[in-house]
Amino acid sequence: MKSKVTIIVPVYNTKRYLEECVRSLVAQTYRDIEILLVDDGSNDGSGDLCDTIAAGDERIRVIHKENGGAATARNLGIDEAAGEYVMFIDSDDWLDTDAVESLMQYADENDTDVLRFNYVREFKDRQLVKPNTFLEEKLYVGEECEVVCRQLLGLTGSELRHPESMNFLASCGFNFYKKSLLVKLGVRFVPIQEIGSFVDGLFNFCVFLHVKRFAFINRPFYHYRKTNEGAATANYRKNYVKRQFLLFDKLKEEIVKEGKWERFSEAYHNRIALCTMEICFNAMRNKASFKERYKEIKGVLRHERFRDAYKTLDISKMGLKWRVYYFMIKNSLVLPTYIMTKVVLILKNRGVR
């Protein structure tokens, strides 16, 4: 029988966490599910563990592929998915057991293209539910969906008070998608090796440009593990700025193609400006000398493309700490930016907003 929901799990060297993840899926109160474990060329025994786990439940299917990154694993998962709805979960995370049942009920009753839910950040010694900064718990229809799409792209106006929430809509792990929409659009994940970051965000943006019915449920069904030091976002990424420029180009291409440049241009430029925070975070993760990290941050603050974006960024809308931070960035104050970036990154890793 065709499953109603396909859960796609990219797996790469997460043997330590994989069983906990899959147990949370097998235990779902909604039983009519397909679980796709896409082994992305693991070399720690995760692939063999996938096969062992799958032998115990006919709803689990394992696909082995050469290593190509999570984006290629998810793309293959979409191609192979049999469900009417699709969701993604990383193999070191887990779901509440009533997640799929609750999401299915809401999606079916409201005919949503995309249904979003909240999540819990799981640190070694505590849990923190992600604060919901902008979304209302409701069904969004028509032009309301365009506002959500614009927020996904970038913040404007009073939203700039929370620049740390710029990517609050980015992750695909907290969305429940109608598969027919993904197939119709032919949307694909672009590998992180090409664009540096915002892989989920670019995918979601391409989807949300066409979403007509979107809803948010403010329940933290998803448990996002923040203690896996092997995660891609915990490591320094080389040539990050160059790849970010490719991301910016792809975003603009989609905006122009859909005829939304006039409405989305401010958000687009604000995204570029606010991205300097993550780019500075990346520089601080470089294990090279202070001189090299300083040089990298200096290059970002004084690059023409970022300087053009800083010109239109209205920092007056921000709270005090962010207003100070982006004032230093806008005015190319390299050493103060370096110091404050280090402090912010330490607090971020501790789960402090």
C-alpha positions as CSV (number, residue, x, y, z in Angstrom):
1,M,0.0,0.0,0.0
2,K,1.3,3.5,-0.9
3,S,2.4,5.4,2.2
4,K,1.0,8.7,3.0
5,V,4.2,10.2,4.4
6,T,7.8,9.6,3.5
7,I,10.5,10.6,6.0
8,I,13.9,11.1,4.3
9,V,16.9,10.6,6.5
10,P,20.4,11.4,4.9
11,V,22.9,9.3,6.8
12,Y,26.7,10.0,6.9
13,N,28.9,8.8,9.7
14,T,26.3,9.1,12.5
15,K,26.4,5.5,13.8
16,R,26.5,6.9,17.3
17,Y,23.1,8.6,17.0
18,L,21.3,6.7,14.2
19,E,19.4,4.2,16.2
20,E,17.9,6.8,18.5
21,C,16.8,8.8,15.4
22,V,15.2,5.7,13.7
23,R,13.5,4.5,16.9
24,S,11.7,7.8,17.1
25,L,10.4,7.3,13.5
26,V,9.4,3.6,14.0
27,A,7.5,4.6,17.1
28,Q,5.3,7.2,15.4
29,T,1.7,6.9,16.4
30,Y,0.8,7.4,12.7
31,R,1.8,4.1,11.2
32,D,1.4,4.7,7.4
33,I,4.9,6.0,6.8
34,E,7.8,5.2,4.6
35,I,11.3,5.7,6.1
36,L,14.1,6.3,3.6
37,L,17.6,5.9,5.0
38,V,19.9,7.3,2.4
39,D,23.4,6.2,3.2
40,D,25.7,8.8,1.7
41,G,28.8,6.7,1.5
42,S,29.4,6.4,5.3
43,N,32.7,4.8,6.4
44,D,32.0,4.4,10.1
45,G,29.6,1.4,9.8
46,S,26.5,3.6,9.5
47,G,25.6,1.9,6.2
48,D,25.6,-1.6,7.7
49,L,23.6,-0.4,10.7
50,C,21.0,1.0,8.3
51,D,20.6,-2.5,6.7
52,T,20.4,-4.1,10.2
53,I,17.7,-1.6,11.3
54,A,15.7,-2.0,8.1
55,A,15.5,-5.8,8.5
56,G,13.3,-5.2,11.5
57,D,10.6,-3.0,9.9
58,E,9.2,-3.3,6.4
59,R,8.5,0.4,6.3
60,I,12.2,1.2,6.3
61,R,14.0,1.2,2.9
62,V,17.8,1.8,2.6
63,I,19.5,3.4,-0.3
64,H,23.3,3.3,-0.5
65,K,25.1,5.9,-2.6
66,E,28.6,7.3,-3.1
67,N,29.4,10.3,-0.9
68,G,28.1,13.5,-2.3
69,G,26.7,15.4,0.7
70,A,23.4,15.8,2.4
71,A,21.9,17.7,-0.6
72,T,22.4,14.9,-3.0
73,A,21.1,12.4,-0.4
74,R,17.9,14.5,0.0
75,N,17.5,14.9,-3.8
76,L,17.6,11.1,-4.2
77,G,15.2,10.8,-1.3
78,I,12.7,13.1,-3.1
79,D,13.0,11.1,-6.3
80,E,12.4,7.8,-4.5
81,A,9.7,9.0,-2.1
82,A,6.3,7.2,-2.4
83,G,4.4,9.3,0.1
84,E,2.0,12.1,-0.6
85,Y,3.8,14.2,2.0
86,V,7.6,14.4,2.5
87,M,9.6,15.5,5.5
88,F,13.3,15.5,6.3
89,I,15.2,14.6,9.5
90,D,18.9,14.5,10.1
91,S,20.2,11.2,11.3
92,D,21.5,12.6,14.6
93,D,18.2,14.2,15.5
94,W,14.8,12.7,16.5
95,L,11.0,13.4,16.5
96,D,8.3,13.3,19.1
97,T,6.3,10.1,18.6
98,D,3.0,12.0,17.8
99,A,4.7,14.4,15.3
100,V,3.6,12.8,12.0
101,E,0.0,12.1,13.3
102,S,-0.5,15.7,14.3
103,L,1.0,17.1,11.1
104,M,-1.0,14.7,8.9
105,Q,-4.2,15.7,10.5
106,Y,-3.6,19.4,10.1
107,A,-2.2,19.1,6.6
108,D,-5.2,17.1,5.4
109,E,-7.8,19.3,7.0
110,N,-6.3,22.5,5.7
111,D,-4.8,21.3,2.4
112,T,-1.4,22.9,3.1
113,D,1.4,23.1,0.5
114,V,3.9,23.4,3.4
115,L,3.3,23.0,7.1
116,R,5.9,24.3,9.5
117,F,6.5,23.4,13.2
118,N,8.9,24.3,16.0
119,Y,11.9,22.5,17.4
120,V,13.9,21.9,20.6
121,R,17.7,22.6,20.7
122,E,19.2,19.7,22.5
123,F,22.4,20.7,24.3
124,K,24.5,18.3,26.4
125,D,23.1,19.6,29.7
126,R,19.7,21.2,28.8
127,Q,16.9,21.7,26.3
128,L,15.9,25.0,24.8
129,V,12.7,25.4,22.7
130,K,13.5,27.7,19.8
131,P,11.7,31.0,20.3
132,N,9.2,31.9,17.6
133,T,10.0,35.5,16.6
134,F,7.7,36.3,13.7
135,L,5.2,33.6,12.7
136,E,1.7,33.4,14.0
137,E,0.2,30.0,14.6
138,K,-2.3,30.0,11.8
139,L,-3.1,29.2,8.2
140,Y,-1.5,31.6,5.7
141,V,-3.2,32.0,2.3
142,G,-2.4,33.8,-0.9
143,E,-0.5,37.1,-0.4
144,E,0.2,36.2,3.2
145,C,2.4,33.4,1.9
146,E,4.4,36.0,-0.1
147,V,5.2,37.8,3.1
148,V,6.5,34.6,4.6
149,C,8.6,34.0,1.5
150,R,10.0,37.5,1.8
151,Q,10.9,36.9,5.4
152,L,12.6,33.7,4.4
153,L,14.7,35.7,2.0
154,G,15.6,38.6,4.4
155,L,14.3,40.8,7.2
156,T,13.0,44.3,6.8
157,G,11.6,47.0,9.0
158,S,10.9,46.1,12.7
159,E,12.0,42.5,11.9
160,L,15.6,43.8,12.0
161,R,15.3,44.0,15.7
162,H,16.2,40.3,15.6
163,P,19.0,39.8,13.1
164,E,19.9,36.6,14.8
165,S,16.6,35.2,13.5
166,M,17.4,35.9,9.9
167,N,17.4,32.2,9.1
168,F,14.4,31.2,11.2
169,L,12.6,29.8,8.2
170,A,15.6,28.3,6.5
171,S,15.7,24.7,7.7
172,C,13.8,22.0,5.8
173,G,13.8,19.7,8.8
174,F,10.9,21.6,10.4
175,N,8.6,21.5,7.3
176,F,6.0,19.0,6.1
177,Y,5.8,19.3,2.3
178,K,3.2,18.2,-0.2
179,K,5.2,16.0,-2.5
180,S,3.2,16.9,-5.6
181,L,4.4,20.5,-5.3
182,L,8.0,19.5,-5.1
183,V,7.7,17.3,-8.1
184,K,5.8,20.0,-10.1
185,L,8.5,22.6,-9.3
186,G,11.4,20.2,-9.9
187,V,13.2,22.0,-7.0
188,R,16.5,20.5,-5.9
189,F,19.0,21.0,-3.1
190,V,22.2,22.7,-4.2
191,P,25.3,21.2,-2.4
192,I,26.9,23.1,0.3
193,Q,30.2,22.8,-1.6
194,E,28.8,25.2,-4.2
195,I,27.0,27.9,-2.1
196,G,28.7,27.6,1.3
197,S,25.5,27.7,3.5
198,F,21.7,28.3,3.3
199,V,21.3,25.0,1.4
200,D,17.9,24.4,3.1
201,G,17.1,28.1,2.8
202,L,17.6,28.3,-1.0
203,F,15.5,25.1,-1.4
204,N,12.7,26.5,0.7
205,F,12.9,29.9,-1.0
206,C,12.4,28.2,-4.4
207,V,9.4,26.3,-3.0
208,F,7.9,29.2,-1.1
209,L,7.9,31.4,-4.2
210,H,5.0,29.1,-5.3
211,V,3.3,28.3,-2.0
212,K,-0.4,29.3,-1.8
213,R,-1.3,27.6,1.5
214,F,1.2,27.6,4.4
215,A,0.6,27.0,8.1
216,F,2.7,27.2,11.3
217,I,2.1,25.0,14.4
218,N,4.0,26.3,17.4
219,R,4.8,22.8,18.8
220,P,8.4,21.6,19.1
221,F,8.1,18.2,17.5
222,Y,11.7,18.1,16.3
223,H,14.7,17.6,18.5
224,Y,17.8,19.2,17.0
225,R,21.0,17.9,18.5
226,K,23.6,20.6,19.2
227,T,26.3,18.3,20.7
228,N,27.4,16.7,17.5
229,E,30.8,18.4,16.8
230,G,31.0,16.6,13.5
231,A,28.2,18.7,12.1
232,A,29.0,20.7,9.0
233,T,28.1,24.0,10.6
234,A,30.6,23.5,13.5
235,N,33.6,23.5,11.1
236,Y,35.5,26.1,9.2
237,R,34.5,26.4,5.6
238,K,37.2,27.5,3.1
239,N,36.4,29.9,0.2
240,Y,33.2,30.7,2.1
241,V,32.7,34.2,0.8
242,K,33.2,33.2,-2.9
243,R,30.5,30.5,-2.4
244,Q,28.2,33.0,-0.7
245,F,28.4,35.2,-3.7
246,L,27.1,32.3,-5.8
247,L,24.3,31.8,-3.3
248,F,23.4,35.5,-3.6
249,D,23.4,35.2,-7.4
250,K,21.1,32.2,-7.3
251,L,18.6,33.9,-5.0
252,K,18.5,37.0,-7.2
253,E,18.0,34.9,-10.3
254,E,14.9,33.3,-8.7
255,I,13.5,36.6,-7.6
256,V,13.9,38.2,-11.0
257,K,12.5,35.1,-12.8
258,E,9.3,35.3,-10.7
259,G,9.0,39.1,-11.2
260,K,9.4,39.9,-7.5
261,W,12.5,42.1,-7.6
262,E,10.7,45.4,-6.7
263,R,9.0,43.8,-3.7
264,F,11.9,41.7,-2.5
265,S,15.0,43.8,-3.3
266,E,15.2,45.4,0.2
267,A,15.1,41.9,1.9
268,Y,17.7,40.7,-0.6
269,H,20.2,43.4,0.2
270,N,19.5,43.0,3.9
271,R,20.3,39.3,3.6
272,I,23.7,40.1,2.1
273,A,24.4,42.7,4.9
274,L,23.3,40.4,7.7
275,C,25.2,37.5,6.3
276,T,28.4,39.2,7.4
277,M,27.7,37.9,10.9
278,E,27.8,34.2,9.8
279,I,30.8,34.9,7.6
280,C,32.6,36.4,10.5
281,F,31.6,33.4,12.6
282,N,33.1,31.2,10.0
283,A,36.4,33.2,10.1
284,M,36.5,32.7,13.8
285,R,36.3,29.0,13.4
286,N,39.5,29.1,11.3
287,K,42.3,27.4,13.4
288,A,44.9,29.6,11.7
289,S,46.6,32.5,13.4
290,F,44.9,35.6,14.8
291,K,46.5,37.5,11.8
292,E,44.7,35.3,9.3
293,R,41.3,35.5,11.0
294,Y,41.7,39.3,11.3
295,K,42.6,39.5,7.6
296,E,39.6,37.4,6.6
297,I,37.2,39.6,8.6
298,K,38.8,42.8,7.3
299,G,38.3,41.5,3.7
300,V,34.6,41.0,4.3
301,L,34.0,44.3,5.9
302,R,35.7,46.2,3.1
303,H,34.5,44.2,0.1
304,E,32.5,46.3,-2.4
305,R,29.6,43.9,-2.6
306,F,29.0,43.9,1.2
307,R,29.7,47.7,1.4
308,D,26.9,48.3,-1.1
309,A,24.5,46.2,1.1
310,Y,25.5,48.0,4.3
311,K,24.5,51.3,2.8
312,T,20.8,50.4,2.9
313,L,20.8,48.4,6.1
314,D,18.7,50.4,8.7
315,I,20.5,49.6,12.0
316,S,18.2,52.0,13.8
317,K,15.6,49.3,13.9
318,M,17.9,47.0,15.9
319,G,18.2,46.4,19.6
320,L,21.3,48.0,21.3
321,K,23.7,45.1,21.1
322,W,23.0,44.4,17.4
323,R,23.0,48.1,16.6
324,V,26.5,48.4,18.0
325,Y,27.7,45.2,16.2
326,Y,26.4,46.3,12.8
327,F,27.6,49.9,13.4
328,M,31.1,48.5,13.7
329,I,30.6,46.4,10.5
330,K,29.1,49.3,8.5
331,N,32.1,51.5,9.5
332,S,34.7,48.8,8.9
333,L,35.9,48.8,12.5
334,V,37.8,45.5,12.1
335,L,39.3,44.8,15.6
336,P,36.1,45.7,17.5
337,T,34.1,43.5,15.1
338,Y,36.6,40.7,15.6
339,I,36.3,40.9,19.4
340,M,32.5,41.2,19.5
341,T,32.1,38.3,16.9
342,K,34.2,36.1,19.2
343,V,31.9,37.0,22.2
344,V,28.7,36.5,20.2
345,L,29.9,33.1,18.9
346,I,30.7,31.9,22.4
347,L,27.2,32.9,23.6
348,K,25.6,31.3,20.5
349,N,27.4,28.0,21.2
350,R,26.1,28.1,24.7
351,G,22.5,28.6,23.5
352,V,22.3,32.2,24.6
353,R,20.5,34.6,22.3
